[in-house]
Amino acid sequence: MGLIGTALLVALIGAGTVAITPRLAWNWSPTREDRAGPQAFARWLEDSPAEKRRFAQFEDFLEREGVADIVPVWQLTRADSFQGSKCVTEAFIIPPRDSWPRIVPALRLVKSSVKPRMGELEVLSTYRSPRINQCAGGAGKSRHLGFEALDLRVEADLQRHEIFAELCDIWRSAGPRSEMGLGAYFDPEDPAYNRRGRFHIAASGYRTWGRTYSRASSSCA
């Protein structure tokens, strides 16, 4: 999209209209946490011309890699919308330039294996600094630290047991050659746990884990 497209988004949002483009559209509602939503993102870009330029470069990179139309690109700058203001002073972080290629395999996995069966997805978290990762309760060697993983939720109105049953089937069908890592955070004995149906996708090794970051706690085990 580049600077022109980003400027158009900002102008439309400033006029009270959320821009709907292939890379920026999402099912947003007024009840969603405002600090990590599209209007907050547009304001964040407007407040920092340097970040606006970097975001345009990031979009262009993803376009060249053929992965700019899988999830809304602006959501890939979310530090961690699940944990909210408890962990971050700003809701958005553009990952370091040298880490951009590392997210491409995970995005390709989402495109080929996850999205065809789960439909539209929302990105909740991608790159994290060590401080944010610790606050968010991430694993010590989390792939988020290197911008190699996505935490997602399904946009469709599905029960959590349906979501994770389908995700586990996707993981099994993908098989070891896919290198898919699936964080399947579902605990049928604790209805309050992970109400939003958050799950983790990476392309850094075929494995699955759950609430305790062990295979035994995965809903796929």
C-alpha positions as CSV (number, residue, x, y, z in Angstrom):
1,M,0.0,0.0,0.0
2,G,2.8,2.4,0.9
3,L,2.6,6.0,2.1
4,I,-0.3,7.0,-0.2
5,G,-2.5,4.1,0.9
6,T,-1.7,4.7,4.5
7,A,-2.5,8.4,4.2
8,L,-5.8,7.5,2.7
9,L,-6.6,5.2,5.6
10,V,-5.7,7.9,8.1
11,A,-7.9,10.5,6.2
12,L,-10.9,8.2,6.1
13,I,-10.6,7.3,9.8
14,G,-10.2,10.9,10.6
15,A,-13.5,11.6,8.9
16,G,-15.2,8.9,11.0
17,T,-14.9,6.1,8.4
18,V,-12.7,3.0,8.8
19,A,-11.0,2.4,5.5
20,I,-11.9,-1.0,3.9
21,T,-9.0,-2.3,1.8
22,P,-7.8,-5.9,1.2
23,R,-5.0,-5.5,3.8
24,L,-6.6,-3.3,6.4
25,A,-10.2,-4.5,6.6
26,W,-11.3,-6.4,9.7
27,N,-14.5,-6.9,11.6
28,W,-14.1,-4.2,14.2
29,S,-16.9,-3.2,16.6
30,P,-17.1,-0.4,19.1
31,T,-16.8,-2.8,22.0
32,R,-13.3,-3.9,21.0
33,E,-10.4,-2.5,23.1
34,D,-9.7,0.9,21.6
35,R,-6.0,1.1,22.2
36,A,-5.1,-1.7,19.7
37,G,-7.8,-1.0,17.1
38,P,-7.5,0.6,13.6
39,Q,-8.2,4.2,14.8
40,A,-5.5,3.9,17.4
41,F,-3.1,2.6,14.8
42,A,-3.9,5.4,12.4
43,R,-3.2,8.0,15.1
44,W,0.0,6.2,16.0
45,L,1.3,6.5,12.5
46,E,0.2,10.2,12.3
47,D,2.1,10.9,15.4
48,S,5.4,9.5,14.0
49,P,6.4,10.2,10.4
50,A,9.4,7.9,10.9
51,E,7.1,5.0,11.9
52,K,4.8,5.7,9.0
53,R,7.8,5.4,6.6
54,R,8.9,2.2,8.2
55,F,5.4,0.8,8.0
56,A,5.2,1.6,4.3
57,Q,8.5,-0.2,3.8
58,F,7.2,-3.2,5.8
59,E,4.1,-3.4,3.6
60,D,6.2,-3.2,0.5
61,F,8.4,-6.1,1.8
62,L,5.4,-8.3,2.5
63,E,4.0,-7.5,-1.0
64,R,7.3,-8.6,-2.6
65,E,7.2,-11.8,-0.6
66,G,3.6,-12.5,-1.7
67,V,2.2,-12.5,1.9
68,A,0.6,-9.1,2.2
69,D,-3.0,-10.3,1.7
70,I,-3.3,-13.1,4.4
71,V,-4.0,-11.0,7.5
72,P,-4.4,-7.2,7.8
73,V,-0.9,-6.0,7.7
74,W,-1.4,-3.3,10.3
75,Q,-2.2,-6.0,12.8
76,L,1.3,-7.5,12.4
77,T,2.5,-4.5,14.4
78,R,0.5,-5.3,17.4
79,A,2.7,-5.9,20.4
80,D,0.1,-7.9,22.3
81,S,-3.6,-6.8,22.2
82,F,-4.6,-9.7,24.4
83,Q,-2.6,-8.4,27.5
84,G,-3.4,-4.8,26.7
85,S,-2.0,-1.8,28.5
86,K,-0.7,-4.0,31.4
87,C,2.4,-4.9,29.4
88,V,3.1,-2.1,26.9
89,T,3.3,1.7,26.8
90,E,2.5,1.6,23.1
91,A,0.2,-0.9,21.5
92,F,2.1,-1.1,18.2
93,I,5.7,-2.0,17.4
94,I,7.2,-2.3,13.9
95,P,9.7,-5.3,14.2
96,P,13.4,-4.7,13.5
97,R,14.1,-4.7,9.7
98,D,16.4,-7.7,9.8
99,S,13.7,-9.9,11.4
100,W,11.0,-9.3,8.7
101,P,11.9,-12.4,6.6
102,R,11.4,-14.6,9.7
103,I,7.6,-14.1,9.7
104,V,7.2,-15.1,6.1
105,P,7.1,-18.9,6.6
106,A,4.5,-18.6,9.4
107,L,2.3,-16.4,7.1
108,R,2.6,-18.9,4.3
109,L,1.5,-21.7,6.7
110,V,-1.5,-19.6,7.7
111,K,-2.3,-19.0,4.0
112,S,-1.9,-22.6,2.9
113,S,-3.2,-24.6,5.9
114,V,-5.1,-22.5,8.5
115,K,-7.1,-19.8,6.7
116,P,-8.7,-22.1,4.1
117,R,-10.4,-24.0,6.9
118,M,-10.8,-21.4,9.6
119,G,-11.7,-18.4,7.6
120,E,-10.7,-14.8,8.4
121,L,-8.3,-14.4,11.3
122,E,-7.4,-11.6,13.6
123,V,-3.7,-11.1,14.7
124,L,-3.4,-10.5,18.5
125,S,0.4,-10.6,18.9
126,T,3.5,-10.9,16.7
127,Y,6.9,-9.4,17.6
128,R,7.6,-8.9,21.3
129,S,10.6,-7.4,23.1
130,P,11.9,-9.5,26.0
131,R,10.2,-7.2,28.5
132,I,6.8,-7.5,26.8
133,N,7.2,-11.3,26.3
134,Q,7.9,-11.8,30.0
135,C,4.9,-9.6,31.0
136,A,2.6,-11.4,28.6
137,G,3.6,-14.8,30.1
138,G,5.4,-16.0,27.0
139,A,7.8,-18.9,27.0
140,G,11.5,-18.0,27.7
141,K,12.5,-19.0,24.2
142,S,9.3,-17.7,22.5
143,R,9.3,-17.4,18.8
144,H,7.7,-14.0,19.2
145,L,11.1,-12.7,20.3
146,G,12.4,-13.2,16.8
147,F,9.3,-12.3,14.9
148,E,8.7,-15.9,13.9
149,A,5.2,-16.5,15.3
150,L,1.6,-15.2,15.2
151,D,-1.0,-15.4,17.9
152,L,-4.4,-15.4,16.2
153,R,-8.1,-15.7,16.8
154,V,-10.8,-16.9,14.5
155,E,-13.3,-14.2,13.3
156,A,-16.1,-16.7,12.8
157,D,-18.6,-17.3,15.6
158,L,-17.5,-20.8,16.7
159,Q,-17.3,-22.5,20.1
160,R,-13.8,-22.9,21.4
161,H,-13.9,-26.7,21.4
162,E,-14.9,-26.5,17.7
163,I,-12.0,-24.1,16.9
164,F,-9.4,-26.3,18.6
165,A,-10.7,-29.6,17.3
166,E,-10.3,-28.1,13.8
167,L,-6.9,-26.6,14.5
168,C,-5.6,-29.9,15.8
169,D,-6.9,-31.6,12.6
170,I,-5.1,-29.0,10.5
171,W,-1.9,-29.6,12.4
172,R,-2.1,-33.4,12.0
173,S,-2.9,-33.1,8.3
174,A,0.0,-30.7,7.7
175,G,2.4,-33.3,9.1
176,P,6.1,-33.0,10.1
177,R,7.2,-31.7,6.7
178,S,5.2,-28.5,7.3
179,E,7.3,-27.5,10.4
180,M,4.1,-26.2,11.9
181,G,4.2,-25.3,15.5
182,L,0.7,-25.0,17.0
183,G,0.0,-23.5,20.4
184,A,-3.4,-25.0,21.1
185,Y,-4.5,-23.2,24.3
186,F,-7.7,-25.0,25.2
187,D,-8.7,-26.4,28.6
188,P,-12.2,-28.1,28.7
189,E,-12.1,-28.2,32.5
190,D,-11.6,-24.4,32.8
191,P,-14.3,-22.5,30.9
192,A,-12.7,-19.1,31.9
193,Y,-9.4,-19.9,30.3
194,N,-8.6,-18.3,26.9
195,R,-12.1,-17.0,26.3
196,R,-11.1,-15.4,23.0
197,G,-9.8,-18.7,21.5
198,R,-6.3,-17.5,21.1
199,F,-3.9,-19.8,19.3
200,H,-0.2,-19.7,18.1
201,I,1.2,-20.5,14.7
202,A,4.9,-20.7,13.8
203,A,6.9,-22.5,11.2
204,S,9.9,-23.4,13.2
205,G,9.4,-27.1,14.1
206,Y,6.5,-29.6,14.0
207,R,5.2,-29.7,17.5
208,T,2.2,-28.7,19.6
209,W,1.7,-27.4,23.2
210,G,-0.9,-26.0,25.4
211,R,-1.4,-24.1,28.6
212,T,1.8,-25.2,30.3
213,Y,3.9,-25.0,27.1
214,S,4.2,-28.8,27.1
215,R,2.8,-31.3,24.6
216,A,0.8,-32.9,27.3
217,S,-1.2,-29.8,27.9
218,S,-2.1,-29.3,24.2
219,S,-5.6,-30.0,23.2
220,C,-4.1,-32.0,20.3
221,A,-2.3,-34.5,22.6
